[in-house]
Amino acid sequence: MKDMKRTTNALALAVFWFAGLTTVFVLGAVILYVFVNGIGHISPEFIFSQPHGVNAEGGIWPMIVSTLYVTGLAMIIVTPIAVLAAVYLAEYAVQGRLVRTIRFAADTLAGVPSIVMGLFGLAFFVEGLGFGFSVLSGAFALSFLMLPIVMRTTEEAIRSVPKYIRWGSYGLGATKWQTVSRIVLPAAMPRIITGLILATGRAVGETAVVIFTMGTMINTPILPTDPGRSMTVHLYMMAMEGINLPAAFGTALLLMAMILFFNLSARWLLRRNRRMQG
């Protein structure tokens, strides 16, 4: 009997190790492939210059600006809505049918394919509201993708704050809102910021949403009503049309570096918060 348990345990451990190492191998292979093919094209001129010519020679500075512009604007739009919704669900709402409906809606929204969200943004923001192909349309569409991530992460962060902190605040005569705004939210802020960073990393890597809402025009957007082309759209078009593949790999490498930076920042904030909590 003991031998069978040891054999089962060893087999399960081997399967887990195999699954973990396979994941690491696939990730490493993708990163290595893009790095080898794209590192030779990375230079200050490639990053900070304008594209030119029929084969998109030159740099990708307008695409970098468009990507950061639309992502930053989407984060500004989604942050107050998601945080306030999470505060309501975690601190004020009576746990019942309404709360279950809101959580179900958030989970469903998180599972909507990005191509569907892009078509919705095209029909509603670009055509319906008359925003046209612009950074503003792309930001609103991206905010719908970011909303469930930020809202559920914020709700869990608020719930993770120990109850005795709230009791101490109430014991000193603080109101509900004073406790939430001055005690609970500051204590949960590192995890809230982590959720924002993870949602931003997903938004940076989206293609279908921005290609239907922000357009494909190569220009440096100034106003929110200006169109633009994100890095993912630029990479997609160069790869599909087979033009300037070295520049496509260089764009992919920069894009992966940006997403990796967002994910590492989120992990660093989470570890720092855990160390501060003991």
C-alpha positions as CSV (number, residue, x, y, z in Angstrom):
1,M,0.0,0.0,0.0
2,K,2.8,2.4,0.9
3,D,4.7,1.5,-2.3
4,M,1.6,2.3,-4.3
5,K,1.2,5.7,-2.6
6,R,4.8,6.5,-3.3
7,T,4.5,5.5,-6.9
8,T,1.3,7.6,-7.3
9,N,3.0,10.6,-5.6
10,A,6.1,10.3,-7.8
11,L,4.0,9.9,-11.0
12,A,1.9,13.0,-10.1
13,L,5.0,15.0,-9.2
14,A,6.6,14.0,-12.6
15,V,3.5,15.1,-14.4
16,F,3.5,18.5,-12.6
17,W,7.2,19.0,-13.4
18,F,6.7,18.1,-17.0
19,A,3.8,20.6,-17.3
20,G,5.7,23.3,-15.7
21,L,8.9,22.8,-17.7
22,T,6.9,22.6,-20.9
23,T,5.3,26.0,-20.2
24,V,8.7,27.5,-19.4
25,F,10.2,25.9,-22.5
26,V,7.5,27.2,-24.8
27,L,7.8,30.7,-23.4
28,G,11.6,30.6,-23.6
29,A,11.4,29.4,-27.2
30,V,9.1,32.2,-28.3
31,I,11.1,34.9,-26.6
32,L,14.4,33.5,-28.0
33,Y,13.0,33.3,-31.5
34,V,11.7,36.8,-31.5
35,F,14.9,38.1,-29.8
36,V,17.2,36.5,-32.3
37,N,15.3,37.8,-35.3
38,G,14.5,41.2,-33.9
39,I,17.5,42.4,-31.8
40,G,19.5,43.3,-34.9
41,H,16.9,45.8,-36.0
42,I,16.7,47.6,-32.6
43,S,18.4,50.9,-32.6
44,P,17.6,54.5,-31.4
45,E,16.8,55.4,-35.0
46,F,14.3,52.5,-35.2
47,I,12.6,53.6,-32.0
48,F,12.5,57.3,-32.3
49,S,12.2,58.0,-36.1
50,Q,9.2,58.2,-38.4
51,P,8.4,55.4,-40.9
52,H,8.7,56.1,-44.6
53,G,8.5,54.4,-48.0
54,V,6.1,51.7,-49.3
55,N,7.8,49.0,-47.2
56,A,7.5,50.9,-43.9
57,E,11.3,51.6,-43.6
58,G,12.5,53.8,-40.8
59,G,11.2,53.8,-37.3
60,I,8.0,53.1,-35.3
61,W,7.8,56.1,-33.1
62,P,4.2,57.0,-34.1
63,M,3.1,53.5,-33.3
64,I,4.7,53.6,-29.9
65,V,3.1,57.0,-29.1
66,S,-0.3,55.7,-30.3
67,T,0.0,52.5,-28.2
68,L,0.9,54.4,-25.0
69,Y,-1.7,57.1,-25.8
70,V,-4.7,54.8,-26.2
71,T,-3.7,52.6,-23.3
72,G,-3.1,55.5,-20.9
73,L,-6.5,57.0,-21.9
74,A,-8.2,53.7,-21.4
75,M,-6.7,53.4,-18.0
76,I,-7.9,56.9,-17.0
77,I,-11.4,55.9,-18.2
78,V,-11.7,52.6,-16.5
79,T,-10.0,53.2,-13.1
80,P,-12.7,55.3,-11.4
81,I,-15.5,53.1,-12.7
82,A,-13.8,49.8,-11.7
83,V,-12.6,51.0,-8.3
84,L,-16.0,52.5,-7.3
85,A,-17.8,49.4,-8.5
86,A,-15.4,47.2,-6.5
87,V,-15.9,49.4,-3.4
88,Y,-19.7,49.0,-3.7
89,L,-19.5,45.2,-4.1
90,A,-17.0,44.7,-1.2
91,E,-18.2,47.3,1.3
92,Y,-21.7,48.5,0.7
93,A,-23.7,45.9,-1.3
94,V,-26.0,43.4,0.4
95,Q,-24.9,40.0,-0.9
96,G,-27.9,39.0,-3.0
97,R,-29.2,38.6,-6.5
98,L,-28.0,42.1,-7.7
99,V,-24.4,41.4,-6.5
100,R,-24.4,38.0,-8.1
101,T,-25.7,39.6,-11.4
102,I,-22.9,42.2,-11.3
103,R,-20.2,39.6,-10.7
104,F,-21.6,37.4,-13.4
105,A,-21.7,40.3,-15.9
106,A,-18.1,41.1,-15.1
107,D,-16.9,37.5,-15.5
108,T,-18.9,37.3,-18.8
109,L,-17.4,40.6,-20.0
110,A,-13.9,39.2,-19.3
111,G,-14.6,36.3,-21.5
112,V,-15.9,38.2,-24.5
113,P,-13.5,37.7,-27.5
114,S,-11.5,40.8,-28.4
115,I,-12.8,40.7,-32.0
116,V,-16.3,41.0,-30.8
117,M,-15.4,43.9,-28.6
118,G,-13.7,45.5,-31.6
119,L,-16.8,45.2,-33.7
120,F,-18.9,46.6,-30.9
121,G,-16.6,49.6,-30.6
122,L,-16.8,50.1,-34.4
123,A,-20.6,50.0,-34.3
124,F,-21.1,52.0,-31.1
125,F,-18.2,54.5,-30.7
126,V,-17.0,54.9,-34.3
127,E,-20.3,54.9,-36.1
128,G,-23.0,55.4,-33.4
129,L,-21.5,58.2,-31.4
130,G,-19.6,59.6,-34.3
131,F,-16.1,59.5,-32.7
132,G,-14.7,58.1,-35.9
133,F,-11.5,56.2,-36.1
134,S,-9.7,57.8,-33.2
135,V,-7.7,57.3,-30.0
136,L,-10.8,58.1,-28.1
137,S,-12.8,55.3,-29.7
138,G,-10.0,52.8,-29.1
139,A,-9.7,53.9,-25.5
140,F,-13.4,53.4,-24.8
141,A,-13.3,49.9,-26.4
142,L,-10.2,48.9,-24.5
143,S,-11.7,50.1,-21.3
144,F,-14.4,47.5,-21.6
145,L,-11.8,44.8,-21.8
146,M,-9.9,46.2,-18.8
147,L,-12.9,46.8,-16.7
148,P,-13.6,43.3,-15.3
149,I,-9.9,42.7,-14.6
150,V,-9.5,45.9,-12.6
151,M,-12.9,45.5,-10.9
152,R,-12.4,42.0,-9.7
153,T,-8.8,42.5,-8.7
154,T,-9.8,45.6,-6.7
155,E,-12.7,43.8,-5.0
156,E,-10.4,41.0,-3.9
157,A,-7.8,43.5,-2.7
158,I,-10.4,45.3,-0.6
159,R,-11.7,42.0,0.9
160,S,-8.1,41.0,1.8
161,V,-7.8,44.0,4.2
162,P,-8.1,42.6,7.7
163,K,-11.4,43.3,9.4
164,Y,-9.8,44.5,12.7
165,I,-8.5,47.5,10.8
166,R,-12.1,48.5,10.0
167,W,-13.2,47.8,13.6
168,G,-10.4,50.0,14.9
169,S,-11.5,52.9,12.7
170,Y,-15.1,52.5,13.7
171,G,-14.1,52.4,17.3
172,L,-12.4,55.8,16.9
173,G,-15.7,57.2,15.6
174,A,-15.0,57.2,11.8
175,T,-17.8,56.9,9.4
176,K,-18.2,54.2,6.8
177,W,-16.9,56.4,4.0
178,Q,-14.0,57.7,6.1
179,T,-13.0,54.1,6.9
180,V,-13.2,53.0,3.3
181,S,-11.4,56.1,1.7
182,R,-8.7,56.7,4.4
183,I,-8.1,53.2,5.8
184,V,-9.2,50.4,3.5
185,L,-8.3,51.8,0.1
186,P,-4.8,52.9,1.0
187,A,-4.1,49.5,2.6
188,A,-5.4,47.8,-0.6
189,M,-3.7,50.2,-3.0
190,P,-0.6,48.0,-3.9
191,R,-2.9,45.2,-5.1
192,I,-5.2,47.6,-6.9
193,I,-2.2,49.0,-8.8
194,T,-1.1,45.5,-9.6
195,G,-4.5,44.9,-11.2
196,L,-4.2,48.1,-13.2
197,I,-0.8,47.1,-14.4
198,L,-2.0,43.6,-15.5
199,A,-5.0,45.1,-17.3
200,T,-2.7,47.6,-19.0
201,G,-0.4,44.8,-20.1
202,R,-3.4,43.1,-21.8
203,A,-4.5,46.3,-23.4
204,V,-1.1,46.9,-24.9
205,G,-1.2,43.5,-26.6
206,E,-4.6,43.8,-28.1
207,T,-5.0,44.0,-31.9
208,A,-8.6,43.4,-32.9
209,V,-10.0,46.1,-30.7
210,V,-7.8,48.9,-31.8
211,I,-7.7,48.0,-35.5
212,F,-11.5,48.5,-35.7
213,T,-11.7,51.6,-33.5
214,M,-8.4,53.5,-33.8
215,G,-7.7,52.7,-37.4
216,T,-4.4,52.0,-39.2
217,M,-3.2,55.5,-40.2
218,I,0.5,56.0,-39.6
219,N,0.7,59.4,-37.8
220,T,1.5,60.7,-34.3
221,P,-1.8,61.4,-32.6
222,I,-2.0,64.7,-30.7
223,L,-5.7,65.0,-29.8
224,P,-7.9,62.1,-28.6
225,T,-9.9,62.5,-31.8
226,D,-6.9,61.8,-34.0
227,P,-6.5,58.3,-35.5
228,G,-3.4,56.2,-35.1
229,R,-1.9,52.8,-35.5
230,S,-0.8,50.7,-32.5
231,M,2.3,48.6,-32.4
232,T,0.2,45.4,-32.6
233,V,-1.7,46.6,-35.7
234,H,1.6,47.7,-37.3
235,L,3.1,44.3,-36.5
236,Y,0.1,42.4,-37.9
237,M,0.0,44.4,-41.1
238,M,3.7,44.0,-41.8
239,A,3.6,40.3,-41.1
240,M,0.5,39.6,-43.1
241,E,1.6,41.6,-46.1
242,G,5.2,40.2,-45.9
243,I,6.8,43.6,-46.1
244,N,9.9,44.5,-44.0
245,L,9.9,41.4,-41.8
246,P,13.0,42.6,-39.9
247,A,11.1,45.6,-38.8
248,A,8.2,43.3,-37.8
249,F,10.4,41.3,-35.6
250,G,11.9,44.4,-34.1
251,T,8.4,45.7,-33.3
252,A,7.5,42.4,-31.8
253,L,10.6,42.4,-29.6
254,L,9.8,45.9,-28.3
255,L,6.1,44.9,-27.7
256,M,7.2,41.9,-25.7
257,A,9.6,44.0,-23.7
258,M,6.7,46.4,-22.8
259,I,4.4,43.6,-21.8
260,L,7.1,41.9,-19.8
261,F,7.8,45.2,-18.0
262,F,4.2,45.6,-17.0
263,N,4.0,42.0,-15.7
264,L,7.3,42.2,-13.8
265,S,6.1,45.5,-12.3
266,A,2.9,43.9,-11.1
267,R,4.8,41.0,-9.5
268,W,7.3,43.4,-7.8
269,L,4.4,45.4,-6.3
270,L,2.7,42.3,-5.1
271,R,5.9,40.9,-3.4
272,R,6.6,44.3,-1.9
273,N,3.1,44.5,-0.5
274,R,3.5,41.0,1.1
275,R,6.8,42.0,2.7
276,M,5.3,45.1,4.1
277,Q,2.4,43.0,5.6
278,G,4.9,40.8,7.4
